[in-house]
């Protein structure tokens, strides 16, 4: 019974989507370390990321509960179906925030000082779709902070490479969130939900996503250059470029049937690929 309930909670927060942000927190950590780090930092970064991801997703589900119930694509989620109570969802968010805070306080003084800003981003981005089509960029900034957070957890300071990596992940997340939002263009317009596809149409949204992912690729190169990365890192960046191209081949203005494939499969390859090749680069220096 307990195992079944735990599985329900993991499904509620789409725990598998941690694969988007967690690898980039590790990438930030490794680039900042220039090959020198310790297991303690890895442990607390992992705790922070699990907590942040759980809190953000639980709050998002709670905040968007009524919108999700109206949308045929999301009406079968846990809260609209009554599988999970709102109080349980809020409790999950609070547990996630507690884990994040615990980790931040155990890393270094800068991560502790930045904790209120992290909590603000994690709480606030879910509301942005109610008043601006730039909501995709707010989501990108929030998830991208994981990469900068991993960097700061290791170095205890902001550096140029951290900003470049944060920007790269911001544009990557914003781009694929725009792709995902094309599925709800008609619903968003009808119900006053703000998104870039609803504001400008699917074709312009897809073009915007392509440009954002080009900037992503260039910023990955910049981040490597600023941190002194080696050849394995750049091999990973080259492969990521190919996957980004493939992602955009899958989705066309007149054919959105493969959006989910582009959203999950391609982007997991990107995040895990960057992690693996950055790790290879660190281990071979």
N, C-alpha and C positions, 0 to 999 in steps of 0.2 A: 504493500500500500504506500509506504514511504517512498520507495523507488519510483512508483508510478507518478506520485505527486511531484517528485523532483524532476522527472522527465517532462511533465507538463510545464513546470516553471522554466526549464531550459528551452522548451519549444516557444513559450511566450516571448522570451527575450531574444529568440533566434541566436542561441549561443554560438552556433557555427559561424555566424557572421563576424565573430571576434577575429577570424582569419583575415579580415580586411585590415584591421588596425594594428593588432598585436605584432605581426612581423615587422611593420614599419617602426614600431617602438624599439624593437631589437636592432633594426638597421641604424636608427639614430644613435643608439647606445654604442654600437660597434664602430661607426664612423667617428664618433667623438673619442673613443678609446684609443684609436689608431693601433689596435692590436693588444692593448693592455686593459684588462677589466677583471672583475671577480664575480663569483657566483652570488654574492650578497646583493649586488646591484641588479643582476638578472632576476633574482627572486622577487625583490620589491617592485621592480618594473612590471613583472607578471601579475602580482597582486593588484597593483594600481590599475592595470589595464582591464583585468577581469572585473574589478569593482566599477570602474568608469563605464565600461560597456554595458554591464548589467543595469546600472542606475539609469543611464541614458535611454536604453531601450524600454525599460519598464515604465519610465515616465512618459516616453513617446506613446506607448500603447495606451496609457491612462489618459493623457491629454487628448489623443486623437480617437478615443473610444467611440464617440457618437458619429464622427465623420466616417470611421471605418464601418460602422453598422449600416450606413447609407450606401456605401460603395459595394457593388456586387463582387468586385475583385477581392475585397478585404472583409466582407461580412462574416466569413467563417473563422475569423480570428478569435482568440480565446475569450476576450472580454465581451464582444457582441454575442457570443454563443453562451455566455454564462459559465464557462468552464473554470474561470478564475474570478475571484471577487476583486473589486477595486481596492479594498483594504489590503489584500494579499499583494497586489501589484505595487501599491505604495510601500509596503514593507520590504519588498524586493529592492526597490529603488533606494530606500534608506540603508539597507544592508550594503548595497553597492557603494553608496557614498561613504559609509563607514570604512569599508576596505580601502577605497581610494585615499581617504584622509590618513588612515593608519600607515599606508605605504609612503605617502608624501612626507609625513613627519619623521619617517625612519630613513629617508634617503639623504637629503642635505638641506641646509637652510633656504636655498632658493626654491626648491620644490615645495617647501612648506609655505613660503610667502606667496607663491603662485596658486596655492590651493583655492582661495576664494574665487579667482578668475576662472579656474577650471570648473568649479561648481556652477558658476554663472553661465558659462558656455553650454555645459551639459544640460542644464535646466531650460535655458532660453531658446535654443535652436528649434525646438518642437513648435514654438508659437509663431515662428517667422512666416510660415506658409499662410497665416491668417491676414498678413498685411503687405507682403512683398514677394515678388517673383525671384528675388535674389536669395530665397531660402536655401537653394542648392549650395550657394557659396558659404552660408553660415554653417551648414552641415559639413562642408569641406574643411572650414577653419577648425571646427570642433574635432573632427577625426584627425585632421592633420596635426593638431596639437599633440597627438600621441607620439608622432615622430620627433617633434621638438622636445617633448617630455622625456623620451628615452635619451636624447642627447644631453639634456640638462641633468638628468639623473646621474649620468656618468661624469660629466665635466664640471657640474655645479656652476655653469655660466652660459650665457647666450653667446653664440659665435655665428659668423656669417654662414657657415655650412648648415647650421640648425635652421636659420631662416629660409635658406634655399630648399632644404628638405621639407620643411613645413609647407612652403608654397607649392612644391611639387605634389605633395599628397593632397593639399587643398584643391588644386585644379583637377587632379585625378578623381577624387571623390565627387566634386561638383559635376564633372563631365559625365560620370556613369550614373549619378543620381538624376541628371537631366534625361539620359537615355531611359531610365526606369520610369520617369514621370510621363513619358510619352503615352504610356498605357492608359493614363487617367485624364488625358487632355479634355475630353468631352465632359466627364464628371466634374472636373475641377472648375470648368467654366460655368457649368450649371449651378454649382453649389458655392461659388465664390471662393474657392480655394486657390491661392496664388501659386503659380509655377511658371517656369519659362515656356514650356510648351503651350500652356493655356493662354499666355500673354502674346506669344509671337507665332505660334503654330509649330507643327512637328518638324517641317523641313528646316526652318531657321534654328530650331532647337538642336537638331542633329548637326548642323554646321557649327554651331557654337560649341557643342561637345567635342567635335573634331579639333577645333582650335585649342580648346582647353587641354586636350590630351597631347597636342604637339608641345604646348608650353610645359606640360608635365615632364615629357621626355627630355627637353632641354634643361629643365631645372634639376633633374636627376644627374645629368652630366655636370652641371655647375656644382651641385652638392658634393659630388665625388672629387672634383678638382679642388674645392675649398678645403677638403679634409684629407687630401693626399692619398686618395684611393688608388688601388693598383689595377692590373689588367683584368682580373676576375670580376671585379665590380663593373667594369665597362662592358664586359661580355654580357653580364646580366642586363645592363641597361639596353644593349642592342637587342637582346631577345624580348625585352619588355616592349620595345618599339614595334616589333613584329606582332606581338599579341594585341597591342592597341590597334594596329591596322586591321587585324582579323576581327576584333570586336566591332569595328565600325562597318566592316563588310557585312556582318550578320544583320545589321539593323538598317532598314531603308524606310523612307517616308511612306511608301505604299505597302510595306510589309514589316509589321512589328511583331510577328509571330515568334521571333527568336530573341526577344528582349531579355527574357529570363536567362537564357543560355549566355548571352553577352554579359549580363549583370553578374551572375554568380561564378560560372565556370572560368571565364576569361579573367575576371578580376582576382579570383583566388590564385590563379597561375601567376599573375603579376605580383601580388604581395608575397607569396611564398618564394617565387623566383628571385625577387630582390633580396629576400632574406638569405636564401641559400648561396647566391653568388657573392653577397657581401661577407657571409661567413667564410666561404672559401678564400676570399681575398684577405681576410684577417688572419686565417690560419696559415696562409702561405707567405706572409710577409717575413 
